[in-house]
Amino acid sequence: MTHRILTVFSGIQSANSQIDFVKDYLAYCQVSMVFNSSDIEQYVIVETNEKFLPLALSSFGSGAECFTNANDLINRFISLHQGSDTIVFHQFPSTLLMTCLGDKTILKKCIWFTWGGDFRRDRYVALRPFRHYLNEKWYKGNFVKRLHGIACWNRYDVDLIKYVYRSKARFYYARYSRGAKSIQGAVWKSKEALSPKRILAGNNANPSNNHLLILDILSKFQAEDIEIYMPLSYGSTDTVYREKVIAFGKEKFGAKFFPLLQYIDHPKYADFLAGLHVGVFYQHRQQGGYNMAQLLLSGAKLFLNPSSSPALHFKDVGIATFDTKDISRLQFSEFIRLEESVAQRNADIMVRERSLELNDRRWQSILFRTGSGESASLFSK
């Protein structure tokens, strides 16, 4: 008997990176034994806007239906969800789509694949206008509390979501991965011998990256043979803040500071990340997961905020990361140095986490809504 899946990408209208996430998912579906099974029939709809529509159409081809008109989107969603066995929302549903999700019978077959920007702790400690309250506490609260499950690569984010909204949704561990290759020892040694040492600071322009703090911490190494790369092409529309970060970076590091102001698509960006030696992230929430994964696969050293959910997740699966707060007391040689055995183990664990076979088993569980979810501790330490 055919199992019908309705896949919804909501709000793909603020950054090119979101387009790449949809492409990654569709590419995974093409090679997945689960999605290519005769038992699965999938419909993919994408909510976007006029600005991103041409890029979306050229990127997704026939793999997805794209909508910019609200009425067309709602009508198509209603026509598909009635005959669907499982509905998977990638990124949180827009307020527009939320108006279609009041029925408990619909929510019981819904799974939300949460992205890093979906849930931010700071939204719950600051006063917001009424429309934010309505969206966060009413629409989102009712949806999260009553839906079947939440999928993510990081259990700690899901635990926090369930705590805030008092939700009993199942946790499903999943990625969009098609598999990955581990760095080879000779390649790693060749990269480690290169100078200048290349450092990634943060992952986008959102102030939650704490850019100024990272740059200030790293400024003790300004006399060393280094290059500081800071992605600022997306993540925030606050141009005043971005210019302030750029000015501060140039003040501290001069020609050694490289703000990345143009978006780079995933394949080229993966090649860029593979040539870096160190990644420094000071976010308090899940953010920059793609950057972290690619850096680990290439044998780079990661400094993270130890209380952040990525740091907690990596610790659970046996990946060695380092405390950003310790940088201030490290000599440059200590900051840069990573044992080859540690780099190789980190990369090998990431390869296992991203294996196609394991990912297929996880998506099988999501699509058929089976099992009780997974622990974050997938691999022995």
C-alpha positions as CSV (number, residue, x, y, z in Angstrom):
1,M,0.0,0.0,0.0
2,T,1.4,3.4,-1.0
3,H,2.3,5.7,1.9
4,R,1.8,9.4,0.9
5,I,4.2,12.0,2.2
6,L,3.5,15.8,2.1
7,T,6.8,17.7,2.5
8,V,6.5,21.5,3.1
9,F,9.3,24.0,3.1
10,S,7.8,27.1,4.6
11,G,9.2,30.7,4.5
12,I,12.0,30.1,2.0
13,Q,12.3,33.8,1.4
14,S,15.1,35.3,3.4
15,A,18.5,33.7,2.5
16,N,20.1,31.8,-0.3
17,S,21.2,29.3,2.4
18,Q,17.6,28.2,2.7
19,I,17.5,27.4,-1.0
20,D,20.6,25.2,-0.5
21,F,18.9,23.3,2.3
22,V,16.0,22.5,0.1
23,K,18.5,21.4,-2.7
24,D,20.3,19.2,-0.1
25,Y,17.0,17.5,0.9
26,L,16.0,16.9,-2.7
27,A,19.5,15.5,-3.6
28,Y,19.2,13.2,-0.6
29,C,15.8,12.0,-1.8
30,Q,17.3,11.1,-5.2
31,V,19.8,8.6,-3.7
32,S,17.8,7.4,-0.8
33,M,16.4,3.9,-0.9
34,V,13.6,4.9,1.4
35,F,12.3,7.7,-0.8
36,N,12.8,5.7,-4.0
37,S,10.8,2.8,-2.6
38,S,7.6,1.9,-4.5
39,D,5.8,2.2,-1.1
40,I,6.5,6.0,-0.9
41,E,4.8,8.8,-2.8
42,Q,6.1,12.2,-2.0
43,Y,4.7,15.7,-2.8
44,V,7.0,18.7,-2.1
45,I,5.7,22.2,-1.9
46,V,7.8,25.3,-1.2
47,E,6.5,28.7,0.1
48,T,8.7,31.5,-1.2
49,N,8.4,35.0,-2.6
50,E,8.8,36.8,-5.9
51,K,12.5,37.7,-5.1
52,F,13.5,34.0,-4.6
53,L,11.1,32.4,-7.1
54,P,13.4,32.4,-10.1
55,L,16.3,30.9,-8.0
56,A,13.9,28.3,-6.5
57,L,12.5,27.3,-9.8
58,S,16.0,26.9,-11.4
59,S,17.3,25.1,-8.3
60,F,14.5,22.6,-7.7
61,G,13.4,21.8,-11.2
62,S,10.5,19.3,-11.2
63,G,11.3,18.2,-7.6
64,A,9.1,20.7,-5.9
65,E,6.1,23.0,-6.5
66,C,6.8,26.7,-5.6
67,F,4.2,29.2,-4.4
68,T,4.3,32.9,-3.9
69,N,0.5,33.5,-3.8
70,A,-1.1,32.8,-0.4
71,N,-4.4,31.5,-1.8
72,D,-2.6,29.2,-4.2
73,L,-0.4,27.8,-1.4
74,I,-3.3,27.2,0.9
75,N,-5.5,25.6,-1.7
76,R,-2.7,23.2,-2.7
77,F,-1.8,22.4,0.9
78,I,-5.4,21.6,1.7
79,S,-5.8,19.4,-1.4
80,L,-2.7,17.4,-0.5
81,H,-2.8,17.1,3.3
82,Q,-6.2,15.4,3.3
83,G,-4.8,12.3,1.6
84,S,-1.4,12.3,3.2
85,D,-0.3,9.8,5.8
86,T,2.6,11.9,7.1
87,I,3.2,15.7,6.8
88,V,6.8,16.9,7.3
89,F,7.4,20.7,7.8
90,H,11.0,21.7,7.2
91,Q,11.5,25.0,9.1
92,F,8.6,26.2,11.2
93,P,5.3,26.6,9.3
94,S,4.4,30.2,8.5
95,T,1.5,31.9,10.2
96,L,-0.4,31.5,6.9
97,L,0.0,27.7,7.0
98,M,-0.7,27.6,10.7
99,T,-4.3,28.6,10.0
100,C,-4.8,25.2,8.3
101,L,-3.5,23.2,11.2
102,G,-6.2,23.6,13.9
103,D,-7.5,20.1,13.5
104,K,-6.0,17.6,15.9
105,T,-6.2,14.8,13.4
106,I,-3.9,16.7,11.1
107,L,-1.4,17.6,13.8
108,K,-1.2,13.9,14.8
109,K,0.5,13.1,11.5
110,C,2.7,16.2,11.4
111,I,6.5,16.2,12.1
112,W,8.5,19.4,12.3
113,F,12.1,19.2,11.0
114,T,13.5,22.2,13.0
115,W,16.2,24.5,11.6
116,G,18.6,26.5,13.8
117,G,16.7,29.8,13.5
118,D,13.3,28.3,14.3
119,F,13.8,28.5,18.0
120,R,15.8,31.1,19.9
121,R,15.9,31.4,23.6
122,D,16.2,35.2,23.5
123,R,12.6,35.4,22.2
124,Y,11.3,34.3,25.6
125,V,13.2,36.7,27.9
126,A,12.4,40.0,26.1
127,L,9.1,41.9,25.8
128,R,7.7,41.7,22.3
129,P,4.9,43.4,20.4
130,F,1.6,41.6,20.5
131,R,2.0,40.0,17.1
132,H,5.1,38.3,18.2
133,Y,3.3,37.0,21.3
134,L,0.5,35.7,19.2
135,N,2.8,34.0,16.8
136,E,5.2,32.5,19.4
137,K,2.8,31.7,22.2
138,W,-0.5,30.9,20.4
139,Y,0.2,29.6,16.9
140,K,3.6,28.0,17.7
141,G,2.6,26.9,21.1
142,N,-0.5,25.0,20.0
143,F,1.3,23.5,17.1
144,V,4.3,22.2,19.0
145,K,2.2,21.0,21.9
146,R,-0.1,18.8,19.7
147,L,2.0,17.7,16.8
148,H,3.3,14.1,16.5
149,G,7.1,14.6,16.4
150,I,10.1,16.9,16.0
151,A,13.1,16.0,13.9
152,C,16.6,17.5,14.3
153,W,20.3,16.5,14.3
154,N,20.5,17.8,17.9
155,R,18.4,16.4,20.7
156,Y,19.2,19.3,23.1
157,D,17.3,21.8,20.9
158,V,14.3,19.5,20.9
159,D,14.5,19.0,24.6
160,L,14.4,22.8,25.1
161,I,11.5,23.2,22.6
162,K,9.5,20.5,24.4
163,Y,10.2,22.1,27.8
164,V,9.1,25.6,26.8
165,Y,5.9,24.4,25.1
166,R,5.2,21.4,27.4
167,S,5.1,19.2,24.4
168,K,5.1,15.4,24.4
169,A,6.2,15.2,20.7
170,R,8.5,12.4,19.8
171,F,12.1,13.1,18.9
172,Y,13.5,11.9,15.6
173,Y,17.2,12.2,14.8
174,A,17.8,13.1,11.1
175,R,19.9,15.0,8.6
176,Y,19.8,15.7,4.9
177,S,23.0,13.8,4.4
178,R,23.9,11.7,1.4
179,G,27.0,10.4,3.1
180,A,30.5,11.9,3.6
181,K,34.2,11.0,3.3
182,S,36.7,11.2,6.1
183,I,39.9,13.2,5.6
184,Q,43.0,11.1,4.9
185,G,46.1,11.4,7.1
186,A,48.3,12.6,4.2
187,V,45.8,15.3,3.2
188,W,45.5,16.4,6.8
189,K,49.2,16.7,7.3
190,S,49.6,18.6,4.1
191,K,46.9,21.1,5.2
192,E,48.4,21.4,8.7
193,A,51.8,22.4,7.2
194,L,50.3,25.3,5.3
195,S,50.6,28.9,6.3
196,P,49.0,31.3,7.0
197,K,46.7,29.5,9.4
198,R,43.1,30.1,8.3
199,I,40.4,30.7,11.0
200,L,36.7,30.8,10.6
201,A,34.9,33.1,13.0
202,G,31.2,32.6,13.3
203,N,28.8,31.4,10.6
204,N,26.6,34.3,9.5
205,A,25.7,38.0,10.2
206,N,23.3,37.4,13.0
207,P,24.4,39.2,16.2
208,S,23.9,36.0,18.1
209,N,27.3,35.0,16.7
210,N,28.9,37.5,19.1
211,H,31.3,38.6,16.3
212,L,32.8,41.5,18.3
213,L,33.6,39.2,21.2
214,I,35.2,36.6,19.0
215,L,37.3,39.2,17.2
216,D,38.4,40.7,20.5
217,I,39.4,37.2,21.9
218,L,41.4,36.4,18.7
219,S,43.1,39.8,18.6
220,K,45.9,38.4,20.9
221,F,47.1,36.5,17.8
222,Q,47.0,39.5,15.4
223,A,50.8,39.4,15.0
224,E,50.8,35.8,13.9
225,D,50.7,34.5,10.4
226,I,46.9,34.1,10.2
227,E,43.8,34.9,8.1
228,I,40.4,35.5,9.8
229,Y,37.3,34.7,7.7
230,M,33.9,35.9,8.9
231,P,30.7,35.0,6.9
232,L,28.5,38.0,6.9
233,S,26.4,37.5,3.7
234,Y,23.2,36.4,5.3
235,G,21.5,35.9,8.7
236,S,20.7,39.5,9.4
237,T,19.4,42.6,7.6
238,D,21.1,45.0,10.1
239,T,23.6,46.6,7.9
240,V,24.7,49.1,10.6
241,Y,25.7,46.1,12.8
242,R,27.5,44.4,9.9
243,E,29.5,47.5,9.1
244,K,30.5,47.9,12.7
245,V,31.8,44.2,12.7
246,I,33.7,44.8,9.5
247,A,35.3,48.0,10.8
248,F,36.2,46.3,14.1
249,G,37.7,43.3,12.2
250,K,39.8,45.6,10.0
251,E,40.9,47.6,13.0
252,K,42.1,44.5,14.9
253,F,43.6,42.5,12.0
254,G,44.0,44.8,9.0
255,A,44.7,42.9,5.8
256,K,44.4,39.6,7.7
257,F,40.6,40.0,8.1
258,F,38.4,38.7,5.3
259,P,34.6,39.4,5.7
260,L,32.6,37.1,3.4
261,L,30.0,39.4,1.9
262,Q,28.8,37.4,-1.0
263,Y,26.9,34.1,-0.6
264,I,28.8,31.0,-1.7
265,D,26.7,27.9,-2.6
266,H,27.2,24.7,-0.7
267,P,29.7,22.8,-3.0
268,K,32.1,25.8,-3.3
269,Y,31.7,26.6,0.4
270,A,32.5,23.0,1.4
271,D,35.7,23.3,-0.6
272,F,36.5,26.6,1.2
273,L,35.8,25.1,4.6
274,A,38.0,22.1,3.9
275,G,41.1,24.4,3.7
276,L,40.6,26.0,7.2
277,H,42.5,25.1,10.3
278,V,40.3,26.4,13.1
279,G,36.6,27.3,13.6
280,V,35.6,29.6,16.5
281,F,31.9,29.8,17.4
282,Y,30.4,31.7,20.4
283,Q,26.7,31.1,19.8
284,H,24.5,30.1,22.7
285,R,22.0,28.2,20.5
286,Q,22.1,25.7,17.6
287,Q,23.6,27.6,14.7
288,G,26.2,26.9,12.0
289,G,25.8,23.1,12.1
290,Y,26.7,22.8,8.4
291,N,30.0,24.8,9.0
292,M,30.8,22.7,12.0
293,A,30.2,19.4,10.3
294,Q,32.3,20.3,7.3
295,L,35.2,21.6,9.5
296,L,35.2,18.4,11.5
297,L,35.2,16.2,8.3
298,S,38.3,18.1,7.2
299,G,40.1,17.7,10.5
300,A,39.8,21.3,11.7
301,K,39.9,22.2,15.3
302,L,36.6,23.5,16.8
303,F,36.2,26.0,19.6
304,L,32.6,26.2,20.9
305,N,30.6,27.8,23.7
306,P,30.5,24.7,26.0
307,S,26.9,25.4,27.1
308,S,25.6,25.5,23.5
309,S,23.6,22.6,22.2
310,P,26.1,21.7,19.4
311,A,28.9,21.4,22.0
312,L,26.7,19.2,24.2
313,H,25.7,17.0,21.2
314,F,29.3,16.6,20.0
315,K,30.4,15.6,23.4
316,D,27.7,12.9,23.5
317,V,28.8,11.3,20.3
318,G,32.5,11.4,21.2
319,I,33.7,14.3,19.2
320,A,36.4,16.4,20.8
321,T,35.8,20.2,20.7
322,F,37.4,23.0,22.7
323,D,36.1,25.8,25.0
324,T,36.0,29.2,23.4
325,K,36.6,30.7,26.8
326,D,40.0,29.0,27.0
327,I,41.4,30.9,24.0
328,S,42.5,33.8,26.1
329,R,45.0,31.7,28.1
330,L,46.4,29.7,25.1
331,Q,49.6,30.3,23.3
332,F,49.2,30.5,19.5
333,S,50.8,27.1,19.0
334,E,48.3,25.6,21.5
335,F,45.4,27.3,19.9
336,I,46.3,25.9,16.5
337,R,47.5,22.5,17.4
338,L,45.3,19.4,17.1
339,E,46.6,15.9,17.4
340,E,46.2,13.9,14.1
341,S,44.5,11.0,16.0
342,V,41.9,13.4,17.4
343,A,41.3,15.0,14.1
344,Q,40.9,11.6,12.5
345,R,38.6,10.3,15.2
346,N,36.4,13.4,14.9
347,A,36.1,13.0,11.1
348,D,35.4,9.3,11.3
349,I,32.5,9.9,13.8
350,M,31.1,12.6,11.5
351,V,31.2,10.1,8.6
352,R,29.3,7.5,10.6
353,E,26.7,10.2,11.7
354,R,26.2,11.2,8.1
355,S,26.2,7.7,6.5
356,L,23.4,7.2,3.9
357,E,22.4,3.8,5.4
358,L,21.9,5.3,8.9
359,N,20.1,8.3,7.5
360,D,17.7,6.1,5.5
361,R,16.8,4.2,8.7
362,R,16.1,7.4,10.5
363,W,13.9,8.8,7.6
364,Q,12.1,5.5,7.4
365,S,11.1,6.0,11.0
366,I,10.0,9.6,10.4
367,L,8.0,8.9,7.2
368,F,6.1,6.0,8.8
369,R,6.1,7.6,12.3
370,T,7.4,4.5,13.9
371,G,9.6,4.0,17.0
372,S,9.9,6.3,20.0
373,G,12.7,8.5,18.8
374,E,16.5,8.2,19.3
375,S,18.9,9.2,22.0
376,A,21.6,11.8,21.0
377,S,24.2,9.3,22.3
378,L,24.4,7.3,19.0
379,F,28.0,6.2,19.2
380,S,30.2,4.9,21.9
381,K,32.8,7.4,23.2
